[in-house]
Amino acid sequence: MLLEYLKEFLGALSIHELLTEFLGTVETINIDLAKFNKWCNGAFAEYVSVSEDALAVKPANITLEQAAGFPISAFAALQALRDTGRIRTGHRVLIIGASGGVGTFAVQIAKSFGAEVTAVCSTTKMDTAGSIGADHVIDYTQEDFTQSGQRYELIFAANAHHSIFDYRRALSQDGIYVMAGGGGPQIIQTMLLAPLLSLIGSRKMRFFIAKANKTDFVLLKDLLEARKIVSVIDRRYPLSDVAEALRYLEEGHARGKVVITLENDNQTNVRYGNG
């Protein structure tokens, strides 16, 4: 029963992630939603309803796609590293899934904190990780970082595939492992075992879910405007090809973000890609 519940929970999370980032023009304020027969949350549409507190003005010096591509993924990277991972200047930080939507922001944000960043990704994405500032890049198809003997003060898994015990062995004394995404078995394992393993010794294991707030939204917008972080855009699809975009994402080969645009080009919706 517990396993089935967790599978349903994770499925709900994955559906929610498809629908949470968007950019566009304000058309109407304080409309009466009661007149609509059908209404659902999400951004794969020509119109969305949203609270003013969840919005920020687009920086003038970046494109619609770049602006649409940052909110939720950048929230996750910032909060996981700063709040849960307690990143500090000089920390050795390992980022798993460094070429994906969350990972590309994590590399840049970790560097902004003065960390020494090691990115883990596949062969074809190594250039992406290097271009956004990673000090070291590991090709996971050629090298198993868990066997290298290297230790890290912080490991951030945007896309975990190893056992939680492998990540724990790669932590330094007082190190912290933060998981924000990955395969179903890894997520379930972390949710169940992280609290228990954190009670043993000084290394801490954490499962993380981002929480949007206005303060961090404005901070990230300012970083984007100052070009201290950038949105890495992989592919663009029109709204009519959402199904094809999702199929591409499910293949797991996306570099950074996959963007959904409206045909009239006045609005842009986005769903992040895993790496």
Beta strands, then each sheet from edge to edge (+ up, - down):
strand 1: 21-23
strand 2: 92-96
strand 3: 116-121
strand 4: 136-139
strand 5: 152-157
strand 6: 171-179
strand 7: 204-207
strand 8: 233-238
strand 9: 257-261
strand 10: 268-272
sheet 1: 1+ 10- 9+ 8+
sheet 2: 4+ 3+ 2+ 5+ 6+ 7+
end
